[in-house]
Amino acid sequence: MNMRIAKVTSDGTETKLRILAKEKEHVRRKLVVTAEKLKLKAKQLAVTAKQKEHVRRKLVVTAEKLKLKAKQLAVTAKQKEVVRRKLVVTADELRISRATLEKKVLERTKDLEQVKAKNEAILASIGDGLVATDTDGRILLVNKAFERSLGWKREEVIGKRLSEVIPMTDAIGNTLSASERLKIKTPNGSTAATMYYRRKDGTSFPVTITVAPITAGNRLIGTVEVFRDSTKEKEIDRAKSEFMSIASHQLRTPLTAIRWALSSLKREKLTDEQQRLVVTAHETSTNMAVTIRRMLMISHLEEDDAEPELAEVDLHDLVEKVTRLHDAHCRRNGLTLIVQCPHTLLVRTDEQLLVEILDNLISNAYKYTPRGGTVRLRVGKKEGMIRISVADTGCGIPLAEQKRIPEKFFRASNVASPAEAGTGIGLYMVYNIARVIGGTISFVSKENTGSTFTLLFPS
């Protein structure tokens, strides 16, 4: 029994031990699994720790960069603060400058308004018509005299072409184109012949025109034209011409009788003193007859109806004939005449008008050349044009007076004596005759050295 009990006990213990062993084996396996998991977890933690260490190192580097950036930002902030303070100062200065500038602009505007008002008053007070145009000929500005003379209002013409608003016509009523209007201007800007402007109502009046360029730097931006109604001037000139014509005609008859009487007296037996007086009177009457003839010719030329009588002229013969007229003067004053003219040079022109031109030019050359001087006459032909020049070694023409040479009754101020001064109509007549034969007169002169007058006309 004891043995059975012992056996039973032994079996029970064994069973318990077996169960316990199983449980322990189970626990051991769990522990093995847990150990494997822990080992795996340890590996994972090790990896995580490495990653975190890597991240930590990156964060350290980033922290250093951020610290450096913070320092840079601090420096930038200081710089910006300096800039901000400067900007505040600049803003204050700009506010002050703006206030000053506004004050100056206001003052300048007032000055400009005053200048504008002054200019407008000046333009309004100008008696001559004034019109400014751009480079295309469009009207930019006109004055009151323009409106009064032509009947157009300012607002009606601004922006329009001048040639369309103010047609220009010649003496017989032909309207000139814009290009033709430019051709009639002389180098000094005035009209080369009598031209007429047509008003708004269709009526016309003679004008004297002066044109000047408007420039900005070296760039042409337009022109300004000033014109004057020359109706009264034309009437005065016409009255003068009529008076000259009438007076000349009335003087010719008694003067002819005086010359005839003096010629008769020269043949009488007179004392030396009487002979001298008669000769002087005869020369004076002859000069007066020449003056009267010139006055009649000028009157005829100014009527604008002079037509040249064309014929074949031998220039060599004509030059000899004209120079012989002055032989006595040449010898009396000890002058030397040098003539250069081809022997067979024919030209188709008005012989008498050409004689008048040469007679005046040679007479002036002799008159204003002192004793012992030289007068040189050259004749030539080039490119279908005849060129005749008369040069002297006389007193010349003062530079300031040279532009007045073509004027009627003008006499230079440096003439030695009243006897040499002449009437001042010779060259005026020469310029007009040259125009009639289709030629031009030009000259060069230097005071106390001499002058050279040149006639150029078609052959």
C-alpha positions as CSV (number, residue, x, y, z in Angstrom):
1,M,0.0,0.0,0.0
2,N,2.7,2.2,0.9
3,M,4.4,1.2,-2.2
4,R,1.2,1.9,-4.1
5,I,0.9,5.2,-2.4
6,A,4.4,5.9,-3.1
7,K,3.9,4.9,-6.7
8,V,0.8,6.9,-7.0
9,T,2.6,9.8,-5.4
10,S,5.5,9.3,-7.6
11,D,3.3,9.1,-10.7
12,G,1.5,12.3,-9.6
13,T,4.8,14.1,-9.1
14,E,6.0,12.9,-12.4
15,T,2.9,14.1,-14.1
16,K,3.2,17.4,-12.4
17,L,6.8,17.6,-13.3
18,R,6.0,16.7,-16.9
19,I,3.3,19.4,-16.9
20,L,5.7,21.8,-15.3
21,A,8.3,20.9,-17.7
22,K,5.9,21.5,-20.6
23,E,4.9,24.7,-19.1
24,K,8.5,25.7,-18.6
25,E,9.3,24.6,-22.1
26,H,6.4,26.6,-23.3
27,V,7.7,29.6,-21.2
28,R,11.2,28.9,-22.5
29,R,9.9,29.0,-26.1
30,K,8.0,32.1,-25.3
31,L,11.2,33.5,-23.8
32,V,13.1,32.5,-26.9
33,V,10.5,34.1,-29.1
34,T,10.6,37.1,-26.8
35,A,14.3,37.1,-26.8
36,E,14.3,37.0,-30.6
37,K,11.8,39.8,-30.6
38,L,13.9,41.7,-28.2
39,K,16.9,41.1,-30.3
40,L,15.1,42.2,-33.3
41,K,13.8,45.2,-31.4
42,A,17.3,45.9,-30.2
43,K,18.5,45.8,-33.7
44,Q,15.6,48.1,-34.7
45,L,16.4,50.4,-31.8
46,A,20.0,50.4,-32.8
47,V,19.0,51.4,-36.4
48,T,16.6,54.0,-35.0
49,A,19.4,55.2,-32.7
50,K,21.7,55.6,-35.7
51,Q,19.0,57.4,-37.6
52,K,18.3,59.6,-34.7
53,E,22.0,60.2,-34.3
54,H,22.2,61.1,-38.0
55,V,19.1,63.4,-37.6
56,R,20.7,64.8,-34.4
57,R,23.9,65.6,-36.3
58,K,21.8,67.2,-39.1
59,L,19.9,69.2,-36.6
60,V,23.2,70.3,-35.1
61,V,24.4,71.4,-38.5
62,T,21.1,73.0,-39.2
63,A,21.2,74.7,-35.8
64,E,24.7,76.1,-36.7
65,K,23.4,77.3,-40.0
66,L,20.4,78.9,-38.4
67,K,22.6,80.5,-35.8
68,L,24.8,81.8,-38.6
69,K,21.7,82.9,-40.5
70,A,20.4,84.6,-37.4
71,K,23.7,86.5,-37.1
72,Q,23.5,87.5,-40.8
73,L,19.9,88.5,-40.4
74,A,20.9,90.5,-37.4
75,V,23.6,92.3,-39.5
76,T,21.0,92.8,-42.4
77,A,18.5,94.1,-39.9
78,K,21.1,96.6,-38.7
79,Q,21.9,97.6,-42.3
80,K,18.2,97.9,-43.1
81,E,17.7,100.0,-40.1
82,V,20.6,102.3,-41.3
83,V,19.0,102.3,-44.7
84,R,15.6,103.0,-43.2
85,R,16.9,105.9,-41.2
86,K,18.7,107.2,-44.4
87,L,15.4,106.8,-46.3
88,V,13.6,108.7,-43.6
89,V,16.2,111.5,-43.9
90,T,15.9,111.4,-47.7
91,A,12.1,111.4,-47.6
92,D,12.3,114.5,-45.4
93,E,14.7,116.1,-47.8
94,L,12.5,115.1,-50.8
95,R,9.5,116.6,-49.1
96,I,11.5,119.8,-48.6
97,S,12.7,119.7,-52.2
98,R,9.2,119.0,-53.5
99,A,7.9,122.0,-51.6
100,T,10.8,124.1,-53.0
101,L,10.3,122.7,-56.5
102,E,6.6,123.3,-56.4
103,K,7.3,126.9,-55.3
104,K,9.8,127.3,-58.2
105,V,7.4,125.7,-60.7
106,L,4.7,128.0,-59.6
107,E,7.1,131.0,-59.9
108,R,8.3,129.7,-63.3
109,T,4.7,129.2,-64.5
110,K,3.9,132.7,-63.6
111,D,7.1,133.9,-65.4
112,L,6.1,131.9,-68.5
113,E,2.6,133.2,-68.4
114,Q,4.0,136.7,-68.2
115,V,6.4,136.0,-71.1
116,K,3.6,134.4,-73.1
117,A,1.4,137.4,-72.4
118,K,4.2,139.7,-73.4
119,N,4.9,137.7,-76.6
120,E,1.3,137.7,-77.5
121,A,1.1,141.5,-76.9
122,I,4.2,141.9,-79.1
123,L,2.7,139.8,-81.8
124,A,-0.5,141.6,-81.6
125,S,1.3,145.0,-81.8
126,I,3.3,144.0,-84.9
127,G,1.9,145.9,-87.8
128,D,3.0,143.3,-90.4
129,G,1.3,140.0,-90.8
130,L,3.1,137.0,-89.2
131,V,2.6,133.3,-89.7
132,A,4.7,130.4,-88.4
133,T,4.7,127.0,-90.1
134,D,6.2,123.6,-89.4
135,T,8.4,121.7,-91.9
136,D,5.4,120.5,-93.8
137,G,4.1,124.0,-94.3
138,R,1.2,123.7,-91.8
139,I,0.3,126.8,-89.9
140,L,1.2,126.9,-86.2
141,L,0.7,130.5,-85.3
142,V,-0.6,133.8,-86.7
143,N,-0.9,137.3,-85.3
144,K,-3.7,139.8,-85.4
145,A,-2.3,141.6,-88.4
146,F,-2.5,138.3,-90.3
147,E,-6.2,138.1,-89.5
148,R,-6.9,141.8,-90.4
149,S,-5.0,141.6,-93.7
150,L,-6.4,138.3,-94.9
151,G,-9.8,138.0,-93.3
152,W,-9.0,134.6,-91.7
153,K,-9.5,133.9,-88.0
154,R,-6.8,132.0,-86.1
155,E,-8.9,129.0,-85.4
156,E,-9.8,128.7,-89.1
157,V,-6.2,128.3,-90.3
158,I,-4.3,126.5,-87.5
159,G,-3.1,123.1,-88.8
160,K,-3.8,123.9,-92.5
161,R,-1.2,124.3,-95.2
162,L,-0.1,127.9,-95.8
163,S,-0.2,127.5,-99.6
164,E,-3.9,126.4,-99.3
165,V,-5.0,129.2,-96.9
166,I,-3.1,132.0,-98.7
167,P,-2.8,131.5,-102.4
168,M,0.1,133.5,-103.9
169,T,-0.3,134.9,-107.4
170,D,1.9,136.7,-109.9
171,A,1.1,140.1,-111.5
172,I,-1.2,138.6,-114.0
173,G,-3.2,136.4,-111.6
174,N,-1.5,133.0,-112.0
175,T,-1.6,131.0,-108.8
176,L,1.9,129.7,-107.7
177,S,2.3,126.2,-106.4
178,A,4.1,125.5,-103.1
179,S,7.3,124.6,-104.9
180,E,7.1,127.7,-107.1
181,R,6.6,129.9,-104.0
182,L,10.0,128.7,-102.7
183,K,11.8,129.5,-105.9
184,I,10.8,133.2,-105.9
185,K,12.6,133.7,-102.5
186,T,16.0,135.4,-102.7
187,P,18.9,134.5,-100.3
188,N,17.9,137.2,-97.8
189,G,14.3,135.7,-97.6
190,S,12.4,138.5,-99.3
191,T,10.4,138.1,-102.5
192,A,12.4,138.5,-105.7
193,A,9.5,140.1,-107.7
194,T,6.1,141.7,-107.0
195,M,3.8,138.9,-105.7
196,Y,0.2,139.0,-104.5
197,Y,-1.7,137.4,-101.6
198,R,-5.3,136.4,-102.0
199,R,-7.6,137.2,-99.1
200,K,-10.5,135.1,-97.8
201,D,-12.9,137.2,-99.8
202,G,-11.0,136.5,-103.0
203,T,-9.4,140.0,-103.4
204,S,-5.6,140.3,-103.9
205,F,-3.0,142.8,-102.7
206,P,0.8,143.1,-103.3
207,V,3.1,141.9,-100.6
208,T,6.7,142.2,-99.4
209,I,7.7,138.9,-97.7
210,T,10.5,138.0,-95.4
211,V,11.1,134.3,-94.4
212,A,13.3,133.1,-91.6
213,P,14.0,129.5,-90.4
214,I,13.0,128.2,-87.0
215,T,15.6,125.9,-85.5
216,A,16.0,123.7,-82.4
217,G,19.7,123.2,-82.1
218,N,20.9,122.3,-85.6
219,R,17.5,120.9,-86.6
220,L,15.0,122.8,-88.7
221,I,11.5,122.7,-87.2
222,G,9.7,125.3,-89.3
223,T,9.7,128.8,-90.7
224,V,8.3,132.1,-89.8
225,E,7.0,134.4,-92.5
226,V,6.4,138.1,-92.1
227,F,4.6,140.0,-94.9
228,R,3.6,143.5,-95.4
229,D,0.9,145.0,-97.7
230,S,2.9,147.0,-100.2
231,T,-0.1,148.6,-101.9
232,K,0.9,152.1,-100.6
233,E,4.5,151.5,-101.5
234,K,3.6,150.5,-105.0
235,E,1.4,153.6,-105.3
236,I,4.2,155.8,-104.1
237,D,6.7,154.2,-106.4
238,R,4.3,154.6,-109.3
239,A,3.8,158.2,-108.4
240,K,7.6,158.7,-108.2
241,S,8.0,157.0,-111.6
242,E,5.3,159.1,-113.1
243,F,6.9,162.2,-111.7
244,M,10.3,161.2,-113.0
245,S,8.8,160.5,-116.4
246,I,7.0,163.8,-116.6
247,A,9.9,165.8,-115.1
248,S,12.4,164.2,-117.5
249,H,10.2,164.8,-120.5
250,Q,9.7,168.5,-119.4
251,L,13.5,168.9,-118.9
252,R,14.7,167.4,-122.1
253,T,13.5,170.2,-124.4
254,P,15.1,173.2,-122.5
255,L,18.2,171.2,-121.8
256,T,18.6,170.4,-125.5
257,A,18.4,174.1,-126.2
258,I,21.0,174.9,-123.5
259,R,23.4,172.3,-124.9
260,W,23.0,173.6,-128.4
261,A,23.7,177.2,-127.1
262,L,26.7,176.0,-125.2
263,S,28.0,174.1,-128.2
264,S,27.7,177.3,-130.3
265,L,29.5,179.3,-127.6
266,K,32.4,176.8,-127.6
267,R,33.1,177.7,-131.2
268,E,33.2,181.5,-130.5
269,K,36.4,183.4,-129.7
270,L,36.4,183.6,-125.9
271,T,38.9,184.2,-123.2
272,D,40.5,181.2,-121.5
273,E,38.3,181.8,-118.4
274,Q,35.2,182.1,-120.5
275,Q,36.1,179.0,-122.5
276,R,36.7,177.0,-119.3
277,L,33.3,178.1,-117.9
278,V,31.5,177.2,-121.2
279,V,33.2,173.8,-121.4
280,T,32.3,173.1,-117.8
281,A,28.7,174.1,-118.4
282,H,28.5,172.0,-121.5
283,E,29.9,168.9,-119.7
284,T,27.5,169.5,-116.9
285,S,24.5,169.8,-119.2
286,T,25.7,166.6,-121.0
287,N,25.8,164.8,-117.7
288,M,22.3,166.1,-116.9
289,A,21.1,164.9,-120.2
290,V,22.5,161.4,-119.4
291,T,20.8,161.6,-116.0
292,I,17.5,162.5,-117.5
293,R,17.8,159.6,-120.0
294,R,18.5,157.2,-117.2
295,M,15.5,158.5,-115.3
296,L,13.3,157.9,-118.3
297,M,14.7,154.4,-118.7
298,I,14.1,153.6,-115.0
299,S,10.5,154.9,-115.3
300,H,10.0,152.6,-118.3
301,L,11.6,149.6,-116.5
302,E,9.5,150.1,-113.3
303,E,6.3,149.9,-115.3
304,D,7.2,146.1,-115.8
305,D,6.4,146.3,-119.5
306,A,9.9,146.6,-120.9
307,E,10.6,143.9,-123.5
308,P,14.1,143.4,-124.9
309,E,14.6,143.9,-128.7
310,L,16.7,140.8,-129.6
311,A,19.2,140.9,-132.3
312,E,22.6,139.5,-133.2
313,V,25.3,141.6,-131.4
314,D,29.1,141.4,-131.9
315,L,30.4,141.8,-128.4
316,H,33.9,142.9,-129.5
317,D,32.5,145.8,-131.6
318,L,30.0,146.7,-128.8
319,V,32.8,146.8,-126.2
320,E,35.0,149.0,-128.4
321,K,32.1,151.4,-129.0
322,V,31.3,151.7,-125.3
323,T,35.0,152.1,-124.2
324,R,35.5,154.9,-126.8
325,L,32.8,156.9,-125.0
326,H,35.1,157.2,-122.0
327,D,38.5,157.7,-123.7
328,A,38.6,161.4,-122.7
329,H,37.9,160.6,-119.0
330,C,40.5,157.8,-119.1
331,R,43.2,160.1,-120.5
332,R,42.3,163.0,-118.3
333,N,42.7,160.9,-115.1
334,G,45.7,158.9,-116.2
335,L,43.9,155.6,-116.0
336,T,44.8,152.3,-117.7
337,L,42.1,150.3,-119.4
338,I,42.7,146.6,-120.2
339,V,40.1,144.9,-122.4
340,Q,40.0,141.1,-122.9
341,C,37.3,140.1,-125.4
342,P,37.2,137.5,-128.2
343,H,36.9,139.0,-131.7
344,T,34.2,136.7,-133.0
345,L,31.8,136.5,-130.1
346,L,28.2,136.9,-131.2
347,V,25.2,137.0,-128.8
348,R,21.5,137.4,-129.3
349,T,20.4,140.1,-126.9
350,D,19.1,143.8,-126.8
351,E,22.1,145.8,-127.9
352,Q,21.0,149.2,-126.5
353,L,20.2,147.7,-123.0
354,L,23.6,145.9,-123.0
355,V,25.3,149.2,-123.9
356,E,23.5,150.9,-121.0
357,I,24.8,148.2,-118.6
358,L,28.4,148.4,-119.8
359,D,28.3,152.2,-120.0
360,N,27.3,152.5,-116.4
361,L,29.7,149.8,-115.1
362,I,32.7,151.4,-116.9
363,S,31.7,154.9,-116.0
364,N,31.5,153.9,-112.3
365,A,34.9,152.1,-112.5
366,Y,36.5,155.3,-113.9
367,K,34.7,157.6,-111.5
368,Y,35.8,155.8,-108.4
369,T,39.3,154.8,-109.4
370,P,42.0,157.3,-108.4
371,R,44.6,158.7,-110.9
372,G,47.1,156.1,-112.1
373,G,44.7,153.2,-111.4
374,T,43.6,150.3,-113.7
375,V,40.2,149.2,-115.0
376,R,40.0,145.7,-116.5
377,L,37.1,144.5,-118.7
378,R,36.8,140.8,-119.4
379,V,34.3,139.1,-121.7
380,G,33.9,135.3,-122.1
381,K,31.4,132.5,-122.8
382,K,30.9,129.3,-120.8
383,E,28.2,126.7,-120.9
384,G,25.8,128.9,-123.0
385,M,26.2,132.0,-120.7
386,I,28.0,135.3,-121.4
387,R,30.1,136.6,-118.6
388,I,31.2,140.2,-118.6
389,S,33.2,141.6,-115.6
390,V,34.4,145.1,-115.0
391,A,37.1,145.4,-112.3
392,D,38.8,148.5,-110.9
393,T,41.4,149.4,-108.3
394,G,39.3,152.2,-106.8
395,C,38.0,153.1,-103.3
396,G,35.7,150.0,-103.0
397,I,32.5,149.7,-101.1
398,P,32.3,149.5,-97.3
399,L,31.2,146.0,-96.2
400,A,28.3,147.3,-94.1
401,E,26.8,149.1,-97.1
402,Q,27.3,146.5,-99.8
403,K,23.8,145.0,-99.4
404,R,22.3,148.5,-100.3
405,I,24.0,148.7,-103.7
406,P,20.9,147.7,-105.7
407,E,18.8,150.4,-104.0
408,K,17.6,153.5,-105.9
409,F,19.5,156.7,-105.0
410,F,22.0,154.9,-102.7
411,R,25.6,156.3,-102.7
412,A,28.5,154.9,-100.7
413,S,29.7,156.9,-97.7
414,N,33.4,156.6,-98.6
415,V,33.2,158.6,-101.9
416,A,35.9,161.2,-101.9
417,S,33.9,164.2,-103.2
418,P,30.3,165.1,-104.1
419,A,31.3,165.4,-107.7
420,E,32.2,161.8,-107.8
421,A,29.1,160.7,-105.9
422,G,26.7,160.7,-108.8
423,T,23.0,160.4,-108.5
424,G,22.7,156.9,-107.1
425,I,20.5,155.6,-110.0
426,G,23.1,154.0,-112.3
427,L,23.5,150.7,-110.5
428,Y,19.8,150.6,-109.7
429,M,19.1,150.8,-113.5
430,V,21.8,148.2,-114.2
431,Y,20.2,145.7,-111.9
432,N,16.8,146.3,-113.5
433,I,18.1,146.1,-117.1
434,A,20.0,142.9,-116.3
435,R,16.6,141.4,-115.2
436,V,15.0,142.5,-118.5
437,I,17.6,140.7,-120.6
438,G,17.4,137.6,-118.4
439,G,20.7,138.1,-116.6
440,T,22.0,138.8,-113.2
441,I,24.5,141.2,-111.6
442,S,26.9,140.3,-108.8
443,F,29.9,142.0,-107.3
444,V,32.8,141.6,-104.9
445,S,34.4,144.6,-103.3
446,K,36.9,145.5,-100.7
447,E,37.3,149.0,-99.3
448,N,40.4,150.9,-100.5
449,T,41.2,147.9,-102.8
450,G,38.6,147.9,-105.6
451,S,35.4,146.3,-106.9
452,T,34.5,143.8,-109.6
453,F,31.0,143.8,-111.1
454,T,30.0,140.8,-113.1
455,L,27.1,140.5,-115.6
456,L,25.9,137.0,-116.5
457,F,23.3,136.5,-119.1
458,P,22.2,133.8,-121.7
459,S,23.8,133.9,-125.1
